């Protein structure tokens, strides 16, 4: 087994343990697998070295592009992009490919679902355990009152909600898919129309008591309307496959010590 915390080499080029340790800070560290960030960092740096070596062998000169206002690629980032631009040439998806992707999962191409909902918000900053406990007590008391008299929702929203919608009795108006955070929208998809959540719902904004007034699932869109989106999806998938194959080929042809880049 290759030991952690050691230098690796890629075609004779050394990548030091110190550099790998620095890069490892950018990779997740599951408690059960403390060595995972190190291995991920080592592989990332090894593949970066392979791409830059390939750029040099191709005689490429860096041509940095602007990636944001006042921000440009580094020379190394530009070289890696240029290598991939030259090396990757996946086939364009055909009209038949587009049609097959559409027919394989037509539900994927629906118009947005429409919702009419109301909520009562008890704000909590992420990670603030004391505030969460306080909000849970307050939300529980309001929810208990709603369970006795659901018709009191608007009054309770005006009295307790920290959202500006309180002035409208908690009503959020008409929402479409994507208007709310995923954890909130998941509840909107699961609630029966006219019902109130049996427990407060935690999102990044705090605890919510949610009432769903109406839901209208979007119709499946015609193929012609979504063909450009399907083409973009297939092009991205093809580019990703081509990239993986190209990197695997570089790894197979390389002399690497200290880490395994290609499975046996």
Secondary structure, 3 states (H helix, E strand, C coil): CCCCCCCEEECCEEECHHHHHHHHCCCCCCCCCCCHHHHHHHHHHHHHHHHHHHHHHCCCCCCCCEEECCEECCHHHHHHHHHHHHHCCCCCCCHHHHHHHHHHCHHHHECCCEEEEEEEEEECCCCCHHHHHHHHHHHHHHHHHHHHCHHHHHHHHHHHCCCHHHHHCCEEEEEECCCCCHHHHHHHHHCCCCCECCCCEEECCEEEEEEEEEEECCCECCHHHHHHHHHHHHHHHHHHHHHHHHHHHHHHHCCEECCCCCCC
